[in-house]
């Protein structure tokens, strides 16, 4: 009888131990999948030629389950918003109208009053400032952690989110500072372009385009124009 009872106890313990072992192994497997997903995402963003379609597909795929799936979804929602804000910034800065604003071609096409150029540069600056604020907010700890709030996850998963989704505080601050510096410089250039366009519009009778060059009818205007251009 004792042997039978002991046998039953051993069987129950073994089942429990095996069950726990399966859960632990499954947890390790889920965590490995999650880490691999984030590594693959990082590699996609560091590629020489970034493929936005691949990034979007990677963000949309949820490969883990249970609480890990909730965690992965939170991470990828966060990353999706970071990518979208970054793409919006790139679209503003890559617009050819910024590059071409101070070309003889634009001076001829939109001068001397530059109605379209003035409007575009004002809108571009406004959009850039908006997207800059969005992405810099996302790149704060509070911004990133907001995506894991109210998910009813244990502290383990929250800590795992912090580890995987966030860089170390110093690295995050450095990235944000470098990005802010670059965007401030882009805004400065747009402001200068606006100043030059306004200058040309205000002195529309003082210049003309000859071939590929802008020619002023006074040295004073020429010097003022050159001073603006040298600041770019």
C-alpha positions as CSV (number, residue, x, y, z in Angstrom):
1,X,0.0,0.0,0.0
2,X,2.8,2.4,1.0
3,X,4.6,1.6,-2.2
4,X,1.5,2.2,-4.2
5,X,0.9,5.6,-2.5
6,X,4.6,6.5,-3.0
7,X,4.3,5.5,-6.6
8,X,1.2,7.8,-7.1
9,X,3.0,10.7,-5.4
10,X,6.1,10.2,-7.6
11,X,3.9,10.1,-10.7
12,X,2.1,13.3,-9.7
13,X,5.4,15.0,-9.0
14,X,6.9,13.8,-12.2
15,X,3.9,15.0,-14.2
16,X,4.1,18.4,-12.4
17,X,7.9,18.7,-13.0
18,X,7.5,17.7,-16.7
19,X,4.7,20.2,-17.1
20,X,6.7,23.0,-15.5
21,X,9.7,22.0,-17.7
22,X,7.5,22.2,-20.8
23,X,6.3,25.7,-19.8
24,X,9.9,26.9,-19.1
25,X,11.1,25.5,-22.4
26,X,8.2,27.1,-24.2
27,X,8.9,30.4,-22.5
28,X,12.5,30.3,-23.5
29,X,11.4,29.5,-27.1
30,X,8.9,32.3,-27.1
31,X,11.6,34.7,-25.8
32,X,14.1,33.5,-28.4
33,X,11.5,34.2,-31.2
34,X,10.8,37.6,-29.8
35,X,14.5,38.5,-29.6
36,X,15.1,37.2,-33.1
37,X,12.2,39.3,-34.4
38,X,13.7,42.4,-33.0
39,X,17.2,41.5,-34.3
40,X,15.8,41.0,-37.8
41,X,13.9,44.3,-37.6
42,X,17.1,46.1,-36.5
43,X,19.0,44.6,-39.4
44,X,16.3,45.8,-41.8
45,X,16.6,49.4,-40.5
46,X,20.4,49.3,-40.8
47,X,20.5,48.0,-44.4
48,X,22.2,50.2,-47.0
49,X,19.0,50.3,-49.0
50,X,16.1,50.3,-46.6
51,X,13.1,48.3,-47.9
52,X,10.0,49.9,-46.2
53,X,7.8,47.0,-47.5
54,X,9.9,44.5,-45.7
55,X,9.9,46.6,-42.6
56,X,6.1,46.9,-42.7
57,X,5.7,43.2,-43.2
58,X,8.0,42.5,-40.3
59,X,6.0,44.9,-38.1
60,X,2.6,43.3,-39.0
61,X,3.7,39.7,-38.3
62,X,3.1,38.5,-34.7
63,X,5.0,35.3,-34.2
64,X,4.7,34.7,-30.5
65,X,1.7,33.8,-28.5
66,X,0.1,34.5,-25.1
67,X,1.7,37.2,-23.0
68,X,4.7,37.2,-25.3
69,X,2.3,37.9,-28.2
70,X,0.9,40.9,-26.3
71,X,4.5,42.0,-25.6
72,X,5.5,41.6,-29.3
73,X,2.4,43.5,-30.5
74,X,3.2,46.4,-28.1
75,X,6.8,46.5,-29.3
76,X,5.8,46.5,-33.0
77,X,3.1,49.1,-32.5
78,X,5.8,51.3,-31.0
79,X,8.2,50.5,-33.8
80,X,5.5,51.2,-36.4
81,X,4.9,54.7,-35.1
82,X,8.7,55.4,-34.9
83,X,9.1,54.2,-38.6
84,X,6.0,56.2,-39.7
85,X,7.3,59.4,-38.0
86,X,10.7,58.9,-39.6
87,X,9.3,58.3,-43.0
88,X,7.2,61.5,-42.7
89,X,10.3,63.5,-41.9
90,X,12.2,61.9,-44.8
91,X,9.4,62.7,-47.2
92,X,9.5,66.4,-46.2
93,X,13.2,66.6,-46.5
94,X,13.4,64.7,-49.8
95,X,10.9,66.9,-51.5
96,X,12.6,68.3,-54.6
97,X,10.9,71.7,-54.0
98,X,13.2,72.3,-51.1
99,X,16.3,71.5,-53.1
100,X,15.1,73.5,-56.1
101,X,13.7,76.5,-54.3
102,X,16.9,78.5,-54.9
103,X,17.6,77.5,-58.5
104,X,17.4,79.8,-61.5
105,X,14.6,77.5,-62.9
106,X,12.4,78.2,-59.8
107,X,13.3,81.9,-59.9
108,X,11.9,82.0,-63.5
109,X,8.9,79.7,-62.9
110,X,7.6,81.1,-59.6
111,X,9.3,84.6,-59.5
112,X,9.2,87.4,-58.9
113,X,6.5,87.1,-56.3
114,X,7.2,83.4,-55.4
115,X,3.6,82.7,-54.1
116,X,3.9,78.9,-54.4
117,X,7.4,78.7,-53.0
118,X,6.6,80.8,-50.0
119,X,3.5,78.6,-49.2
120,X,5.4,75.4,-49.7
121,X,8.4,76.4,-47.5
122,X,6.0,77.5,-44.8
123,X,4.1,74.2,-44.9
124,X,7.3,72.2,-45.0
125,X,8.6,73.9,-41.9
126,X,5.4,73.3,-40.1
127,X,5.3,69.6,-41.0
128,X,8.9,69.1,-40.1
129,X,8.4,70.7,-36.6
130,X,5.3,68.5,-36.1
131,X,7.0,65.3,-37.1
132,X,10.1,66.2,-35.1
133,X,8.0,66.6,-31.9
134,X,6.3,63.3,-32.6
135,X,9.5,61.3,-33.1
136,X,11.4,62.9,-30.2
137,X,8.5,62.1,-27.9
138,X,8.6,58.5,-29.1
139,X,12.3,58.3,-28.4
140,X,11.8,59.0,-24.7
141,X,11.4,56.3,-22.1
142,X,8.0,57.6,-21.3
143,X,7.0,57.6,-24.9
144,X,8.2,54.0,-25.5
145,X,6.8,52.7,-22.2
146,X,3.3,54.1,-23.0
147,X,2.8,51.2,-25.5
148,X,3.1,48.6,-22.7
149,X,0.7,50.4,-20.3
150,X,-2.6,48.8,-19.3
151,X,-1.6,45.4,-20.9
152,X,-2.0,43.5,-17.5
153,X,1.4,41.9,-18.0
154,X,3.6,40.6,-15.2
155,X,6.7,42.7,-14.3
156,X,8.9,40.1,-16.0
157,X,7.4,41.0,-19.4
158,X,7.6,44.7,-18.7
159,X,11.3,44.4,-17.8
160,X,11.8,42.3,-21.0
161,X,10.1,45.1,-23.0
162,X,12.5,47.6,-21.4
163,X,15.5,45.5,-22.3
164,X,14.5,44.8,-25.9
165,X,12.6,47.8,-27.0
166,X,14.7,50.5,-25.3
167,X,18.3,51.3,-25.6
168,X,20.2,52.2,-22.5
169,X,19.2,55.6,-21.3
170,X,22.4,57.3,-22.4
171,X,22.2,55.8,-25.9
172,X,18.6,56.8,-26.2
173,X,19.4,60.4,-25.1
174,X,22.4,60.6,-27.5
175,X,20.3,59.3,-30.4
176,X,17.5,61.8,-29.6
177,X,20.0,64.7,-29.2
178,X,21.7,63.8,-32.6
179,X,18.4,63.6,-34.3
180,X,17.2,66.9,-32.8
181,X,20.4,68.6,-33.9
182,X,20.0,67.3,-37.5
183,X,16.3,68.4,-37.7
184,X,17.1,71.8,-36.2
185,X,19.7,72.2,-39.0
186,X,17.2,71.2,-41.6
187,X,14.7,73.8,-40.2
188,X,17.5,76.4,-40.3
189,X,18.0,75.8,-44.0
190,X,14.3,76.1,-44.7
191,X,14.2,79.3,-42.8
192,X,17.1,80.7,-44.8
193,X,15.5,79.7,-48.0
194,X,12.3,81.5,-46.9
195,X,14.3,84.6,-46.1
196,X,16.0,84.5,-49.5
197,X,12.8,84.1,-51.3
198,X,11.2,86.9,-49.4
199,X,14.2,89.1,-50.1
200,X,13.9,88.4,-53.8
201,X,10.1,89.1,-53.8
202,X,10.6,92.4,-51.9
203,X,13.3,93.4,-54.4
204,X,11.7,91.9,-57.5
205,X,12.6,94.9,-59.7
206,X,16.3,94.6,-58.6
207,X,17.2,91.3,-60.3
208,X,16.8,89.2,-63.3
209,X,17.9,85.8,-64.6
210,X,20.5,85.7,-67.3
211,X,21.2,82.2,-68.5
212,X,22.0,80.2,-65.3
213,X,22.7,83.2,-63.1
214,X,20.8,85.7,-61.1
215,X,22.1,89.2,-61.8
216,X,21.3,92.2,-59.5
217,X,21.2,95.8,-60.6
218,X,23.1,97.0,-57.5
219,X,26.1,95.8,-55.6
220,X,24.2,96.2,-52.3
221,X,21.5,93.7,-53.4
222,X,24.2,91.4,-54.7
223,X,26.1,91.5,-51.4
224,X,22.9,90.9,-49.4
225,X,22.0,87.9,-51.6
226,X,25.5,86.4,-51.3
227,X,25.4,86.9,-47.5
228,X,22.3,84.8,-47.4
229,X,23.6,82.1,-49.7
230,X,26.9,81.8,-47.7
231,X,24.9,80.8,-44.6
232,X,23.5,77.7,-46.2
